[in-house]
């Protein structure tokens, strides 16, 4: 089974030069999704049936933070 969905994640990064060969980048972004239909399926041991639960369509929308360590000659 396949599905088509849209993901848009605008963000910003700030880089700090620590040495000639080393940089640290701090970032923040927000992920927006559209058209994602998720279903969680599990085996219920009590009844012996496979059950499913629909997951909220906005479950993947969230703020994100990142830290990057960059090595090289800049």
N, CA, C and O atoms as a Tripos MOL2 file, in Angstrom:
@<TRIPOS>MOLECULE
protein
  296   295    74     0     0
PROTEIN
NO_CHARGES

@<TRIPOS>ATOM
      1 N           0.8390   -1.1830    0.0000 N.3       1 UNK1
      2 CA          0.0000    0.0000    0.0000 C.3       1 UNK1
      3 C           0.8830    1.2440    0.0000 C.2       1 UNK1
      4 O           1.8990    1.2830    0.6930 O.2       1 UNK1
      5 N           0.5040    2.2520   -0.7670 N.am      2 UNK2
      6 CA          1.2730    3.4850   -0.8190 C.3       2 UNK2
      7 C           0.3470    4.6840   -0.6450 C.2       2 UNK2
      8 O          -0.8690    4.5850   -0.8070 O.2       2 UNK2
      9 N           0.9470    5.8000   -0.3160 N.am      3 UNK3
     10 CA          0.1910    7.0140   -0.0850 C.3       3 UNK3
     11 C           1.0480    8.1960   -0.5220 C.2       3 UNK3
     12 O           2.2760    8.1250   -0.4680 O.2       3 UNK3
     13 N           0.4190    9.2650   -0.9490 N.am      4 UNK4
     14 CA          1.1220   10.4800   -1.3320 C.3       4 UNK4
     15 C           0.8340   11.5290   -0.2660 C.2       4 UNK4
     16 O          -0.3110   11.7020    0.1530 O.2       4 UNK4
     17 N           1.8780   12.2260    0.1700 N.am      5 UNK5
     18 CA          1.7040   13.2550    1.1810 C.3       5 UNK5
     19 C           2.7000   14.3810    0.9430 C.2       5 UNK5
     20 O           3.6340   14.2330    0.1550 O.2       5 UNK5
     21 N           2.5030   15.5040    1.6230 N.am      6 UNK6
     22 CA          3.3100   16.7000    1.4500 C.3       6 UNK6
     23 C           3.9700   17.0340    2.7830 C.2       6 UNK6
     24 O           3.3170   17.0240    3.8260 O.2       6 UNK6
     25 N           5.2770   17.3330    2.7430 N.am      7 UNK7
     26 CA          6.0170   17.7460    3.9410 C.3       7 UNK7
     27 C           6.7450   19.0410    3.6060 C.2       7 UNK7
     28 O           7.4440   19.1240    2.5960 O.2       7 UNK7
     29 N           6.5780   20.0580    4.4640 N.am      8 UNK8
     30 CA          7.2480   21.3480    4.3100 C.3       8 UNK8
     31 C           7.8940   21.6760    5.6460 C.2       8 UNK8
     32 O           7.2140   21.6980    6.6730 O.2       8 UNK8
     33 N           9.2080   21.9340    5.6470 N.am      9 UNK9
     34 CA          9.9120   22.1640    6.9110 C.3       9 UNK9
     35 C          10.8600   23.3620    6.7920 C.2       9 UNK9
     36 O          12.0510   23.1880    6.5350 O.2       9 UNK9
     37 N          10.3300   24.5810    6.9810 N.am     10 UNK10
     38 CA         11.2030   25.7520    6.9760 C.3      10 UNK10
     39 C          12.0120   25.8130    8.2740 C.2      10 UNK10
     40 O          11.5330   25.4080    9.3330 O.2      10 UNK10
     41 N          13.2310   26.3190    8.1790 N.am     11 UNK11
     42 CA         14.0640   26.3860    9.3690 C.3      11 UNK11
     43 C          15.2130   27.3580    9.2130 C.2      11 UNK11
     44 O          15.4520   27.8910    8.1290 O.2      11 UNK11
     45 N          15.9160   27.5820   10.2990 N.am     12 UNK12
     46 CA         17.0890   28.4520   10.3160 C.3      12 UNK12
     47 C          18.2230   27.7470   11.0410 C.2      12 UNK12
     48 O          17.9980   26.9430   11.9450 O.2      12 UNK12
     49 N          19.4560   28.0640   10.6240 N.am     13 UNK13
     50 CA         20.6630   27.5460   11.2670 C.3      13 UNK13
     51 C          21.5870   28.7110   11.5670 C.2      13 UNK13
     52 O          21.6480   29.6780   10.8070 O.2      13 UNK13
     53 N          22.3010   28.6160   12.6710 N.am     14 UNK14
     54 CA         23.3360   29.5780   13.0360 C.3      14 UNK14
     55 C          24.6220   28.7870   13.2000 C.2      14 UNK14
     56 O          24.6740   27.8190   13.9590 O.2      14 UNK14
     57 N          25.6740   29.2110   12.4740 N.am     15 UNK15
     58 CA         26.9610   28.5120   12.5280 C.3      15 UNK15
     59 C          27.9900   29.3370   13.2770 C.2      15 UNK15
     60 O          28.0710   30.5540   13.1130 O.2      15 UNK15
     61 N          28.7750   28.6580   14.1020 N.am     16 UNK16
     62 CA         29.8520   29.2960   14.8530 C.3      16 UNK16
     63 C          31.1720   28.6690   14.4370 C.2      16 UNK16
     64 O          31.3180   27.4470   14.4550 O.2      16 UNK16
     65 N          32.1430   29.5150   14.0580 N.am     17 UNK17
     66 CA         33.4870   29.0360   13.7460 C.3      17 UNK17
     67 C          34.2440   28.8410   15.0550 C.2      17 UNK17
     68 O          34.4800   29.8050   15.7840 O.2      17 UNK17
     69 N          34.6210   27.6190   15.3520 N.am     18 UNK18
     70 CA         35.3670   27.3130   16.5640 C.3      18 UNK18
     71 C          36.8660   27.3030   16.2570 C.2      18 UNK18
     72 O          37.6640   27.8220   17.0380 O.2      18 UNK18
     73 N          37.2390   26.7250   15.1480 N.am     19 UNK19
     74 CA         38.6270   26.6790   14.6900 C.3      19 UNK19
     75 C          38.6040   26.6960   13.1630 C.2      19 UNK19
     76 O          37.5310   26.6910   12.5590 O.2      19 UNK19
     77 N          39.7920   26.7160   12.5310 N.am     20 UNK20
     78 CA         39.8510   26.7340   11.0630 C.3      20 UNK20
     79 C          39.1870   25.5140   10.4520 C.2      20 UNK20
     80 O          38.7030   25.5730    9.3220 O.2      20 UNK20
     81 N          39.1590   24.4280   11.1720 N.am     21 UNK21
     82 CA         38.6450   23.1640   10.6320 C.3      21 UNK21
     83 C          37.3880   22.6620   11.3390 C.2      21 UNK21
     84 O          36.9430   21.5440   11.0770 O.2      21 UNK21
     85 N          36.8010   23.4770   12.2390 N.am     22 UNK22
     86 CA         35.6850   22.9950   13.0520 C.3      22 UNK22
     87 C          34.6260   24.0820   13.2120 C.2      22 UNK22
     88 O          34.9310   25.2140   13.5880 O.2      22 UNK22
     89 N          33.3660   23.7170   12.9170 N.am     23 UNK23
     90 CA         32.2230   24.6070   13.0970 C.3      23 UNK23
     91 C          31.1160   23.8730   13.8470 C.2      23 UNK23
     92 O          30.9770   22.6550   13.7380 O.2      23 UNK23
     93 N          30.3430   24.6220   14.5980 N.am     24 UNK24
     94 CA         29.1520   24.0960   15.2670 C.3      24 UNK24
     95 C          27.9460   24.8670   14.7290 C.2      24 UNK24
     96 O          27.9750   26.0950   14.6600 O.2      24 UNK24
     97 N          26.9070   24.1610   14.3560 N.am     25 UNK25
     98 CA         25.6830   24.7920   13.8550 C.3      25 UNK25
     99 C          24.5140   24.4120   14.7600 C.2      25 UNK25
    100 O          24.3310   23.2430   15.0980 O.2      25 UNK25
    101 N          23.7300   25.4120   15.1440 N.am     26 UNK26
    102 CA         22.5090   25.2070   15.9220 C.3      26 UNK26
    103 C          21.3340   25.5870   15.0290 C.2      26 UNK26
    104 O          21.3650   26.6200   14.3610 O.2      26 UNK26
    105 N          20.3030   24.7550   15.0180 N.am     27 UNK27
    106 CA         19.1880   25.0060   14.1220 C.3      27 UNK27
    107 C          17.8360   24.7650   14.7660 C.2      27 UNK27
    108 O          17.7170   24.0570   15.7660 O.2      27 UNK27
    109 N          16.8200   25.3700   14.1700 N.am     28 UNK28
    110 CA         15.4380   25.1660   14.5920 C.3      28 UNK28
    111 C          14.5550   25.1860   13.3530 C.2      28 UNK28
    112 O          14.8230   25.9220   12.4040 O.2      28 UNK28
    113 N          13.5060   24.3770   13.3640 N.am     29 UNK29
    114 CA         12.5790   24.3200   12.2340 C.3      29 UNK29
    115 C          11.2050   23.8750   12.7280 C.2      29 UNK29
    116 O          11.0380   23.4540   13.8720 O.2      29 UNK29
    117 N          10.2410   23.9810   11.8380 N.am     30 UNK30
    118 CA          8.8900   23.4960   12.1260 C.3      30 UNK30
    119 C           8.4250   22.6490   10.9510 C.2      30 UNK30
    120 O           8.4530   23.1090    9.8100 O.2      30 UNK30
    121 N           7.9990   21.4180   11.2150 N.am     31 UNK31
    122 CA          7.5460   20.5040   10.1670 C.3      31 UNK31
    123 C           6.0340   20.6060   10.0160 C.2      31 UNK31
    124 O           5.2900   20.4740   10.9870 O.2      31 UNK31
    125 N           5.5880   20.8430    8.7770 N.am     32 UNK32
    126 CA          4.1700   20.8650    8.4360 C.3      32 UNK32
    127 C           3.9000   19.7150    7.4760 C.2      32 UNK32
    128 O           4.6380   19.5340    6.5070 O.2      32 UNK32
    129 N           2.8700   18.9500    7.7260 N.am     33 UNK33
    130 CA          2.5170   17.8310    6.8580 C.3      33 UNK33
    131 C           1.0640   17.9600    6.4090 C.2      33 UNK33
    132 O           0.2380   18.5810    7.0780 O.2      33 UNK33
    133 N           0.7810   17.3610    5.2700 N.am     34 UNK34
    134 CA         -0.5820   17.3710    4.7550 C.3      34 UNK34
    135 C          -0.8230   16.0740    3.9960 C.2      34 UNK34
    136 O           0.0290   15.6340    3.2240 O.2      34 UNK34
    137 N          -1.9590   15.4740    4.2120 N.am     35 UNK35
    138 CA         -2.3320   14.2780    3.4610 C.3      35 UNK35
    139 C          -1.8080   12.9800    4.0430 C.2      35 UNK35
    140 O          -1.8210   11.9540    3.3620 O.2      35 UNK35
    141 N          -1.3440   12.9970    5.2890 N.am     36 UNK36
    142 CA         -0.8360   11.7650    5.8900 C.3      36 UNK36
    143 C          -1.9620   11.0690    6.6440 C.2      36 UNK36
    144 O          -2.5720   11.6470    7.5440 O.2      36 UNK36
    145 N          -2.2270    9.8310    6.2690 N.am     37 UNK37
    146 CA         -3.2300    9.0130    6.9450 C.3      37 UNK37
    147 C          -2.5050    7.8290    7.5820 C.2      37 UNK37
    148 O          -2.0810    6.9050    6.8880 O.2      37 UNK37
    149 N          -2.3680    7.8640    8.8990 N.am     38 UNK38
    150 CA         -1.6400    6.8190    9.6080 C.3      38 UNK38
    151 C          -2.6040    5.9540   10.4120 C.2      38 UNK38
    152 O          -3.5580    6.4470   11.0130 O.2      38 UNK38
    153 N          -2.3340    4.6690   10.4080 N.am     39 UNK39
    154 CA         -3.1090    3.7210   11.2060 C.3      39 UNK39
    155 C          -2.1420    2.8100   11.9450 C.2      39 UNK39
    156 O          -1.2390    2.2260   11.3450 O.2      39 UNK39
    157 N          -2.3400    2.6950   13.2530 N.am     40 UNK40
    158 CA         -1.5200    1.8120   14.0740 C.3      40 UNK40
    159 C          -2.2570    0.4860   14.2260 C.2      40 UNK40
    160 O          -3.3710    0.4430   14.7470 O.2      40 UNK40
    161 N          -1.6280   -0.5950   13.7660 N.am     41 UNK41
    162 CA         -2.2340   -1.9200   13.8790 C.3      41 UNK41
    163 C          -1.4630   -2.7320   14.9140 C.2      41 UNK41
    164 O          -0.2330   -2.7120   14.9530 O.2      41 UNK41
    165 N          -2.2080   -3.4410   15.7450 N.am     42 UNK42
    166 CA         -1.5770   -4.2470   16.7860 C.3      42 UNK42
    167 C          -2.4030   -5.5020   17.0440 C.2      42 UNK42
    168 O          -3.5820   -5.5820   16.7000 O.2      42 UNK42
    169 N          -1.7460   -6.4670   17.6560 N.am     43 UNK43
    170 CA         -2.3960   -7.7210   17.9990 C.3      43 UNK43
    171 C          -2.8710   -7.6520   19.4440 C.2      43 UNK43
    172 O          -2.0650   -7.4760   20.3580 O.2      43 UNK43
    173 N          -4.1690   -7.7880   19.6520 N.am     44 UNK44
    174 CA         -4.7440   -7.7740   20.9910 C.3      44 UNK44
    175 C          -4.6840   -9.1950   21.5510 C.2      44 UNK44
    176 O          -5.4120  -10.0810   21.1020 O.2      44 UNK44
    177 N          -3.8200   -9.3990   22.5220 N.am     45 UNK45
    178 CA         -3.6170  -10.7430   23.0790 C.3      45 UNK45
    179 C          -4.8320  -11.2590   23.8280 C.2      45 UNK45
    180 O          -5.0410  -12.4690   23.9100 O.2      45 UNK45
    181 N          -5.6260  -10.3690   24.3700 N.am     46 UNK46
    182 CA         -6.7960  -10.7930   25.1390 C.3      46 UNK46
    183 C          -7.8790  -11.3690   24.2240 C.2      46 UNK46
    184 O          -8.4030  -12.4540   24.4780 O.2      46 UNK46
    185 N          -8.2080  -10.6350   23.1600 N.am     47 UNK47
    186 CA         -9.2690  -11.1140   22.2650 C.3      47 UNK47
    187 C          -8.7190  -11.9710   21.1220 C.2      47 UNK47
    188 O          -9.4710  -12.7140   20.4920 O.2      47 UNK47
    189 N          -7.4040  -11.8730   20.8480 N.am     48 UNK48
    190 CA         -6.8100  -12.6340   19.7610 C.3      48 UNK48
    191 C          -7.0430  -12.0200   18.3930 C.2      48 UNK48
    192 O          -6.8170  -12.6720   17.3740 O.2      48 UNK48
    193 N          -7.4910  -10.7800   18.3590 N.am     49 UNK49
    194 CA         -7.7770  -10.0940   17.0970 C.3      49 UNK49
    195 C          -6.7000   -9.0610   16.7780 C.2      49 UNK49
    196 O          -5.9880   -8.5810   17.6610 O.2      49 UNK49
    197 N          -6.6050   -8.7350   15.4960 N.am     50 UNK50
    198 CA         -5.7630   -7.6200   15.0730 C.3      50 UNK50
    199 C          -6.6370   -6.3780   15.0670 C.2      50 UNK50
    200 O          -7.6680   -6.3370   14.3960 O.2      50 UNK50
    201 N          -6.2190   -5.3650   15.8190 N.am     51 UNK51
    202 CA         -7.0000   -4.1390   15.9320 C.3      51 UNK51
    203 C          -6.2120   -2.9880   15.3330 C.2      51 UNK51
    204 O          -4.9930   -3.0660   15.1830 O.2      51 UNK51
    205 N          -6.9200   -1.9170   14.9920 N.am     52 UNK52
    206 CA         -6.2520   -0.7470   14.4480 C.3      52 UNK52
    207 C          -6.8220    0.5150   15.0820 C.2      52 UNK52
    208 O          -7.9940    0.5840   15.4530 O.2      52 UNK52
    209 N          -5.9400    1.5150   15.1900 N.am     53 UNK53
    210 CA         -6.3130    2.7960   15.7580 C.3      53 UNK53
    211 C          -5.8470    3.8760   14.7830 C.2      53 UNK53
    212 O          -4.6930    3.8650   14.3540 O.2      53 UNK53
    213 N          -6.7310    4.8010   14.4330 N.am     54 UNK54
    214 CA         -6.3570    5.9140   13.5570 C.3      54 UNK54
    215 C          -5.5430    6.9230   14.3620 C.2      54 UNK54
    216 O          -5.8920    7.2560   15.4950 O.2      54 UNK54
    217 N          -4.4580    7.4030   13.7670 N.am     55 UNK55
    218 CA         -3.5910    8.3840   14.4080 C.3      55 UNK55
    219 C          -3.9510    9.7610   13.8670 C.2      55 UNK55
    220 O          -4.2650    9.9030   12.6850 O.2      55 UNK55
    221 N          -3.9080   10.7660   14.7220 N.am     56 UNK56
    222 CA         -4.2510   12.1340   14.3530 C.3      56 UNK56
    223 C          -3.4520   12.5790   13.1310 C.2      56 UNK56
    224 O          -2.2530   12.3100   13.0460 O.2      56 UNK56
    225 N          -4.1000   13.2530   12.1910 N.am     57 UNK57
    226 CA         -3.4340   13.6580   10.9510 C.3      57 UNK57
    227 C          -2.3490   14.7040   11.1770 C.2      57 UNK57
    228 O          -1.5180   14.9190   10.2950 O.2      57 UNK57
    229 N          -2.3350   15.3540   12.3250 N.am     58 UNK58
    230 CA         -1.3120   16.3550   12.6430 C.3      58 UNK58
    231 C          -0.2350   15.8100   13.5880 C.2      58 UNK58
    232 O           0.5130   16.5850   14.1840 O.2      58 UNK58
    233 N          -0.1530   14.5110   13.7240 N.am     59 UNK59
    234 CA          0.7800   13.9080   14.6780 C.3      59 UNK59
    235 C           2.2440   14.2000   14.3430 C.2      59 UNK59
    236 O           3.0790   14.2300   15.2460 O.2      59 UNK59
    237 N           2.5700   14.4130   13.0780 N.am     60 UNK60
    238 CA          3.9580   14.6610   12.6850 C.3      60 UNK60
    239 C           4.3070   16.1430   12.6050 C.2      60 UNK60
    240 O           5.4670   16.4800   12.3670 O.2      60 UNK60
    241 N           3.3490   17.0290   12.7950 N.am     61 UNK61
    242 CA          3.6270   18.4630   12.8220 C.3      61 UNK61
    243 C           4.2780   18.7960   14.1540 C.2      61 UNK61
    244 O           3.7130   18.5010   15.2080 O.2      61 UNK61
    245 N           5.4720   19.4130   14.1230 N.am     62 UNK62
    246 CA          6.1300   19.7440   15.3840 C.3      62 UNK62
    247 C           7.3540   20.6140   15.1570 C.2      62 UNK62
    248 O           7.8530   20.7470   14.0390 O.2      62 UNK62
    249 N           7.8300   21.2100   16.2640 N.am     63 UNK63
    250 CA          9.0820   21.9400   16.2490 C.3      63 UNK63
    251 C          10.2350   20.9490   16.3240 C.2      63 UNK63
    252 O          10.1100   19.8790   16.9200 O.2      63 UNK63
    253 N          11.3530   21.3120   15.7170 N.am     64 UNK64
    254 CA         12.5380   20.4710   15.7270 C.3      64 UNK64
    255 C          13.7460   21.3420   16.0360 C.2      64 UNK64
    256 O          13.7840   22.5180   15.6740 O.2      64 UNK64
    257 N          14.7270   20.7600   16.7040 N.am     65 UNK65
    258 CA         15.9890   21.4370   16.9810 C.3      65 UNK65
    259 C          17.1230   20.5280   16.5290 C.2      65 UNK65
    260 O          16.9910   19.3040   16.5340 O.2      65 UNK65
    261 N          18.2480   21.1430   16.1340 N.am     66 UNK66
    262 CA         19.3710   20.3450   15.6730 C.3      66 UNK66
    263 C          20.6910   20.9730   16.1060 C.2      66 UNK66
    264 O          20.8020   22.1850   16.2940 O.2      66 UNK66
    265 N          21.6820   20.1060   16.2550 N.am     67 UNK67
    266 CA         23.0530   20.5060   16.5190 C.3      67 UNK67
    267 C          23.9200   19.7450   15.5310 C.2      67 UNK67
    268 O          23.8420   18.5200   15.4440 O.2      67 UNK67
    269 N          24.7480   20.4720   14.7870 N.am     68 UNK68
    270 CA         25.6260   19.8380   13.7960 C.3      68 UNK68
    271 C          27.0750   20.1690   14.1200 C.2      68 UNK68
    272 O          27.4110   21.3060   14.4510 O.2      68 UNK68
    273 N          27.9110   19.1720   14.0190 N.am     69 UNK69
    274 CA         29.3530   19.3520   14.1680 C.3      69 UNK69
    275 C          29.9650   19.1790   12.7840 C.2      69 UNK69
    276 O          29.8100   18.1290   12.1610 O.2      69 UNK69
    277 N          30.6580   20.2050   12.3050 N.am     70 UNK70
    278 CA         31.1990   20.1790   10.9510 C.3      70 UNK70
    279 C          32.7220   20.2480   11.0160 C.2      70 UNK70
    280 O          33.2960   21.1490   11.6280 O.2      70 UNK70
    281 N          33.3600   19.2760   10.3690 N.am     71 UNK71
    282 CA         34.8110   19.2070   10.3180 C.3      71 UNK71
    283 C          35.2660   19.3110    8.8700 C.2      71 UNK71
    284 O          34.6490   18.7200    7.9830 O.2      71 UNK71
    285 N          36.3370   20.0520    8.6200 N.am     72 UNK72
    286 CA         36.8620   20.1760    7.2650 C.3      72 UNK72
    287 C          37.6610   21.4610    7.1500 C.2      72 UNK72
    288 O          37.9130   22.1400    8.1450 O.2      72 UNK72
    289 N          38.0580   21.7890    5.9200 N.am     73 UNK73
    290 CA         38.7850   23.0210    5.6660 C.3      73 UNK73
    291 C          37.8190   24.0040    5.0240 C.2      73 UNK73
    292 O          37.3880   23.8090    3.8870 O.2      73 UNK73
    293 N          37.4820   25.0500    5.7460 N.am     74 UNK74
    294 CA         36.4730   26.0270    5.2910 C.3      74 UNK74
    295 C          37.1360   27.3040    4.8350 C.2      74 UNK74
    296 O          36.4530   28.2400    4.4190 O.2      74 UNK74
@<TRIPOS>BOND
     1     1     2 1
     2     2     3 1
     3     3     4 2
     4     3     5 am
     5     5     6 1
     6     6     7 1
     7     7     8 2
     8     7     9 am
     9     9    10 1
    10    10    11 1
    11    11    12 2
    12    11    13 am
    13    13    14 1
    14    14    15 1
    15    15    16 2
    16    15    17 am
    17    17    18 1
    18    18    19 1
    19    19    20 2
    20    19    21 am
    21    21    22 1
    22    22    23 1
    23    23    24 2
    24    23    25 am
    25    25    26 1
    26    26    27 1
    27    27    28 2
    28    27    29 am
    29    29    30 1
    30    30    31 1
    31    31    32 2
    32    31    33 am
    33    33    34 1
    34    34    35 1
    35    35    36 2
    36    35    37 am
    37    37    38 1
    38    38    39 1
    39    39    40 2
    40    39    41 am
    41    41    42 1
    42    42    43 1
    43    43    44 2
    44    43    45 am
    45    45    46 1
    46    46    47 1
    47    47    48 2
    48    47    49 am
    49    49    50 1
    50    50    51 1
    51    51    52 2
    52    51    53 am
    53    53    54 1
    54    54    55 1
    55    55    56 2
    56    55    57 am
    57    57    58 1
    58    58    59 1
    59    59    60 2
    60    59    61 am
    61    61    62 1
    62    62    63 1
    63    63    64 2
    64    63    65 am
    65    65    66 1
    66    66    67 1
    67    67    68 2
    68    67    69 am
    69    69    70 1
    70    70    71 1
    71    71    72 2
    72    71    73 am
    73    73    74 1
    74    74    75 1
    75    75    76 2
    76    75    77 am
    77    77    78 1
    78    78    79 1
    79    79    80 2
    80    79    81 am
    81    81    82 1
    82    82    83 1
    83    83    84 2
    84    83    85 am
    85    85    86 1
    86    86    87 1
    87    87    88 2
    88    87    89 am
    89    89    90 1
    90    90    91 1
    91    91    92 2
    92    91    93 am
    93    93    94 1
    94    94    95 1
    95    95    96 2
    96    95    97 am
    97    97    98 1
    98    98    99 1
    99    99   100 2
   100    99   101 am
   101   101   102 1
   102   102   103 1
   103   103   104 2
   104   103   105 am
   105   105   106 1
   106   106   107 1
   107   107   108 2
   108   107   109 am
   109   109   110 1
   110   110   111 1
   111   111   112 2
   112   111   113 am
   113   113   114 1
   114   114   115 1
   115   115   116 2
   116   115   117 am
   117   117   118 1
   118   118   119 1
   119   119   120 2
   120   119   121 am
   121   121   122 1
   122   122   123 1
   123   123   124 2
   124   123   125 am
   125   125   126 1
   126   126   127 1
   127   127   128 2
   128   127   129 am
   129   129   130 1
   130   130   131 1
   131   131   132 2
   132   131   133 am
   133   133   134 1
   134   134   135 1
   135   135   136 2
   136   135   137 am
   137   137   138 1
   138   138   139 1
   139   139   140 2
   140   139   141 am
   141   141   142 1
   142   142   143 1
   143   143   144 2
   144   143   145 am
   145   145   146 1
   146   146   147 1
   147   147   148 2
   148   147   149 am
   149   149   150 1
   150   150   151 1
   151   151   152 2
   152   151   153 am
   153   153   154 1
   154   154   155 1
   155   155   156 2
   156   155   157 am
   157   157   158 1
   158   158   159 1
   159   159   160 2
   160   159   161 am
   161   161   162 1
   162   162   163 1
   163   163   164 2
   164   163   165 am
   165   165   166 1
   166   166   167 1
   167   167   168 2
   168   167   169 am
   169   169   170 1
   170   170   171 1
   171   171   172 2
   172   171   173 am
   173   173   174 1
   174   174   175 1
   175   175   176 2
   176   175   177 am
   177   177   178 1
   178   178   179 1
   179   179   180 2
   180   179   181 am
   181   181   182 1
   182   182   183 1
   183   183   184 2
   184   183   185 am
   185   185   186 1
   186   186   187 1
   187   187   188 2
   188   187   189 am
   189   189   190 1
   190   190   191 1
   191   191   192 2
   192   191   193 am
   193   193   194 1
   194   194   195 1
   195   195   196 2
   196   195   197 am
   197   197   198 1
   198   198   199 1
   199   199   200 2
   200   199   201 am
   201   201   202 1
   202   202   203 1
   203   203   204 2
   204   203   205 am
   205   205   206 1
   206   206   207 1
   207   207   208 2
   208   207   209 am
   209   209   210 1
   210   210   211 1
   211   211   212 2
   212   211   213 am
   213   213   214 1
   214   214   215 1
   215   215   216 2
   216   215   217 am
   217   217   218 1
   218   218   219 1
   219   219   220 2
   220   219   221 am
   221   221   222 1
   222   222   223 1
   223   223   224 2
   224   223   225 am
   225   225   226 1
   226   226   227 1
   227   227   228 2
   228   227   229 am
   229   229   230 1
   230   230   231 1
   231   231   232 2
   232   231   233 am
   233   233   234 1
   234   234   235 1
   235   235   236 2
   236   235   237 am
   237   237   238 1
   238   238   239 1
   239   239   240 2
   240   239   241 am
   241   241   242 1
   242   242   243 1
   243   243   244 2
   244   243   245 am
   245   245   246 1
   246   246   247 1
   247   247   248 2
   248   247   249 am
   249   249   250 1
   250   250   251 1
   251   251   252 2
   252   251   253 am
   253   253   254 1
   254   254   255 1
   255   255   256 2
   256   255   257 am
   257   257   258 1
   258   258   259 1
   259   259   260 2
   260   259   261 am
   261   261   262 1
   262   262   263 1
   263   263   264 2
   264   263   265 am
   265   265   266 1
   266   266   267 1
   267   267   268 2
   268   267   269 am
   269   269   270 1
   270   270   271 1
   271   271   272 2
   272   271   273 am
   273   273   274 1
   274   274   275 1
   275   275   276 2
   276   275   277 am
   277   277   278 1
   278   278   279 1
   279   279   280 2
   280   279   281 am
   281   281   282 1
   282   282   283 1
   283   283   284 2
   284   283   285 am
   285   285   286 1
   286   286   287 1
   287   287   288 2
   288   287   289 am
   289   289   290 1
   290   290   291 1
   291   291   292 2
   292   291   293 am
   293   293   294 1
   294   294   295 1
   295   295   296 2
@<TRIPOS>SUBSTRUCTURE
     1 UNK1         2 RESIDUE 1 A UNK
     2 UNK2         6 RESIDUE 1 A UNK
     3 UNK3        10 RESIDUE 1 A UNK
     4 UNK4        14 RESIDUE 1 A UNK
     5 UNK5        18 RESIDUE 1 A UNK
     6 UNK6        22 RESIDUE 1 A UNK
     7 UNK7        26 RESIDUE 1 A UNK
     8 UNK8        30 RESIDUE 1 A UNK
     9 UNK9        34 RESIDUE 1 A UNK
    10 UNK10       38 RESIDUE 1 A UNK
    11 UNK11       42 RESIDUE 1 A UNK
    12 UNK12       46 RESIDUE 1 A UNK
    13 UNK13       50 RESIDUE 1 A UNK
    14 UNK14       54 RESIDUE 1 A UNK
    15 UNK15       58 RESIDUE 1 A UNK
    16 UNK16       62 RESIDUE 1 A UNK
    17 UNK17       66 RESIDUE 1 A UNK
    18 UNK18       70 RESIDUE 1 A UNK
    19 UNK19       74 RESIDUE 1 A UNK
    20 UNK20       78 RESIDUE 1 A UNK
    21 UNK21       82 RESIDUE 1 A UNK
    22 UNK22       86 RESIDUE 1 A UNK
    23 UNK23       90 RESIDUE 1 A UNK
    24 UNK24       94 RESIDUE 1 A UNK
    25 UNK25       98 RESIDUE 1 A UNK
    26 UNK26      102 RESIDUE 1 A UNK
    27 UNK27      106 RESIDUE 1 A UNK
    28 UNK28      110 RESIDUE 1 A UNK
    29 UNK29      114 RESIDUE 1 A UNK
    30 UNK30      118 RESIDUE 1 A UNK
    31 UNK31      122 RESIDUE 1 A UNK
    32 UNK32      126 RESIDUE 1 A UNK
    33 UNK33      130 RESIDUE 1 A UNK
    34 UNK34      134 RESIDUE 1 A UNK
    35 UNK35      138 RESIDUE 1 A UNK
    36 UNK36      142 RESIDUE 1 A UNK
    37 UNK37      146 RESIDUE 1 A UNK
    38 UNK38      150 RESIDUE 1 A UNK
    39 UNK39      154 RESIDUE 1 A UNK
    40 UNK40      158 RESIDUE 1 A UNK
    41 UNK41      162 RESIDUE 1 A UNK
    42 UNK42      166 RESIDUE 1 A UNK
    43 UNK43      170 RESIDUE 1 A UNK
    44 UNK44      174 RESIDUE 1 A UNK
    45 UNK45      178 RESIDUE 1 A UNK
    46 UNK46      182 RESIDUE 1 A UNK
    47 UNK47      186 RESIDUE 1 A UNK
    48 UNK48      190 RESIDUE 1 A UNK
    49 UNK49      194 RESIDUE 1 A UNK
    50 UNK50      198 RESIDUE 1 A UNK
    51 UNK51      202 RESIDUE 1 A UNK
    52 UNK52      206 RESIDUE 1 A UNK
    53 UNK53      210 RESIDUE 1 A UNK
    54 UNK54      214 RESIDUE 1 A UNK
    55 UNK55      218 RESIDUE 1 A UNK
    56 UNK56      222 RESIDUE 1 A UNK
    57 UNK57      226 RESIDUE 1 A UNK
    58 UNK58      230 RESIDUE 1 A UNK
    59 UNK59      234 RESIDUE 1 A UNK
    60 UNK60      238 RESIDUE 1 A UNK
    61 UNK61      242 RESIDUE 1 A UNK
    62 UNK62      246 RESIDUE 1 A UNK
    63 UNK63      250 RESIDUE 1 A UNK
    64 UNK64      254 RESIDUE 1 A UNK
    65 UNK65      258 RESIDUE 1 A UNK
    66 UNK66      262 RESIDUE 1 A UNK
    67 UNK67      266 RESIDUE 1 A UNK
    68 UNK68      270 RESIDUE 1 A UNK
    69 UNK69      274 RESIDUE 1 A UNK
    70 UNK70      278 RESIDUE 1 A UNK
    71 UNK71      282 RESIDUE 1 A UNK
    72 UNK72      286 RESIDUE 1 A UNK
    73 UNK73      290 RESIDUE 1 A UNK
    74 UNK74      294 RESIDUE 1 A UNK
